[in-house]
Amino acid sequence: MAVPVRVRSGAGPGSYRMILPRPPDRLVRMKPSRLAATFAAATALVGLAAAPAAASPPEFSFADCPTVLPAGADPTKWRCEEMAATGTIEFGTLPTVHLPMLRMTFAEGTLDGRFAQTFGALRAEPVRIPRSHLSMEFQYGGFSDFQSNDQRMGEVHLKLAVKGFGLPSTCTIGTDAEPIRFVVKRQTPTEVVSTNPLVVRFSVTDTAFTVPRSSGCGPFSRMIDTRLGLPSAEGNSLVLHNRVGIRGY
């Protein structure tokens, strides 16, 4: 709303005039940011620690929930989980970089009395590689297992697509045959953020993963490997702060 402003128009008392702010030339519409995906560990619904009042959880659309469950699956015994995560990653000579929103969606339940799951989608945004004109973006590497136990919260295989001017679209760090294998461990207790819809939060970490050389990058492979210190067998770190939305089928 435009608010009139009084400004002095002369030296004498009471000498004021009214100025109405100029209306904007045009209305600017902001495009919603692209959903990013990422990866999650399955969380038990029993014994979750109640959390104090927290900020509104990120929006969960559940648009990537698998629509086809395994043959013979009882939908009433399955649920869809969508995880929104941010965090950091460090490997090789790459300094710690902050990851934008990462979203990963999958379904889990029982099949013939055993735990089963079906992958939905991974959505991620590119992150700039410091001191370069390159960026990297997580891609699904073909395997995920989010059944948690005492040793881990889950395992997922990912690739990093490397993007930049002149790079072929096949340029990645990790491949389907040799992905980056993340086996994450719990860093913080699971807390309930919301009960309707059910939203939980927790943090996970992995400091034992290895990173292979780049692949499919043509003449740029050596430059990328040298710049990022690849392959990297130790000293690597991933930390993810997750919020998971859960709904039934």
Backbone hydrogen bonds, N-H to C=O, Kabsch-Sander energy under -0.5 kcal/mol:
donor,donor_aa,acceptor,acceptor_aa,energy
5,V,19,I,-2.7
7,V,5,V,-0.5
7,V,17,R,-2.0
9,S,15,S,-2.4
10,G,15,S,-1.0
15,S,12,G,-1.5
16,Y,14,G,-1.5
17,R,7,V,-2.2
19,I,5,V,-2.3
28,V,26,R,-0.5
29,R,27,L,-0.6
30,M,28,V,-0.6
38,T,102,L,-1.0
42,A,146,F,-2.0
49,A,190,T,-1.4
51,A,192,V,-0.9
61,S,59,E,-0.6
65,C,62,F,-1.3
69,L,67,T,-0.5
73,A,70,P,-2.3
74,D,110,T,-0.5
77,K,74,D,-2.5
78,W,75,P,-1.7
79,R,108,E,-2.4
80,C,247,R,-3.1
81,E,106,F,-3.0
82,E,245,G,-2.5
83,M,104,M,-3.1
84,A,243,R,-2.9
85,A,83,M,-0.5
85,A,102,L,-2.7
86,T,241,H,-1.6
87,G,99,L,-0.9
88,T,239,V,-2.0
89,I,97,V,-1.8
90,E,237,S,-2.4
91,F,94,L,-0.7
93,T,228,L,-1.6
94,L,91,F,-2.6
94,L,228,L,-0.7
97,V,89,I,-2.3
99,L,87,G,-2.9
102,L,85,A,-2.5
103,R,123,R,-2.9
104,M,37,A,-0.5
104,M,83,M,-1.8
105,T,121,A,-2.5
106,F,81,E,-2.2
107,A,118,T,-3.0
108,E,79,R,-2.4
109,G,116,A,-2.5
110,T,77,K,-0.6
111,L,114,R,-2.9
114,R,111,L,-1.4
116,A,109,G,-2.7
118,T,107,A,-2.7
120,G,105,T,-2.4
121,A,105,T,-1.3
123,R,103,R,-3.1
124,A,36,A,-0.6
125,E,101,M,-0.6
127,V,136,M,-2.7
129,I,134,L,-2.6
132,S,129,I,-0.8
135,S,163,K,-2.3
136,M,127,V,-2.3
137,E,161,A,-1.8
139,Q,159,K,-2.6
141,G,157,H,-2.9
143,F,157,H,-0.5
145,D,155,E,-3.0
148,S,146,F,-0.6
149,N,152,R,-2.6
153,M,184,V,-3.4
154,G,184,V,-1.0
155,E,145,D,-2.8
156,V,182,F,-2.3
157,H,143,F,-2.6
158,L,156,V,-0.5
158,L,180,I,-2.4
159,K,139,Q,-2.6
160,L,173,I,-2.1
161,A,137,E,-3.1
161,A,159,K,-0.6
162,V,171,C,-2.1
163,K,135,S,-3.1
163,K,161,A,-0.5
167,L,164,G,-1.9
171,C,168,P,-1.8
172,T,215,S,-2.6
173,I,160,L,-2.6
174,G,172,T,-0.6
174,G,213,R,-0.8
175,T,178,E,-1.4
180,I,158,L,-3.0
181,R,179,P,-0.7
182,F,156,V,-2.6
182,F,180,I,-0.8
183,V,181,R,-0.6
184,V,154,G,-1.6
184,V,182,F,-0.5
185,K,205,T,-2.9
187,Q,203,S,-3.3
188,T,203,S,-1.4
191,E,201,R,-2.4
192,V,49,A,-1.8
193,V,191,E,-0.6
193,V,199,V,-3.1
194,S,199,V,-1.8
196,N,197,P,-0.8
198,L,246,I,-0.7
199,V,194,S,-2.7
200,V,244,V,-2.1
201,R,191,E,-2.2
202,F,242,N,-1.7
204,V,240,L,-2.4
205,T,185,K,-2.2
206,D,238,L,-2.1
211,V,232,S,-2.8
215,S,172,T,-3.1
220,F,217,C,-1.8
221,S,218,G,-1.6
224,I,220,F,-2.5
225,D,221,S,-2.8
226,T,222,R,-2.5
227,R,223,M,-2.5
228,L,224,I,-2.2
229,G,225,D,-1.0
230,L,225,D,-2.4
232,S,211,V,-2.7
237,S,90,E,-3.1
238,L,206,D,-1.7
239,V,88,T,-2.4
240,L,204,V,-2.4
241,H,86,T,-3.5
242,N,202,F,-2.9
242,N,240,L,-0.6
243,R,84,A,-2.0
244,V,200,V,-3.0
245,G,82,E,-2.9
245,G,243,R,-0.5
246,I,198,L,-2.5
247,R,80,C,-2.2
249,Y,75,P,-0.7
249,Y,78,W,-1.2
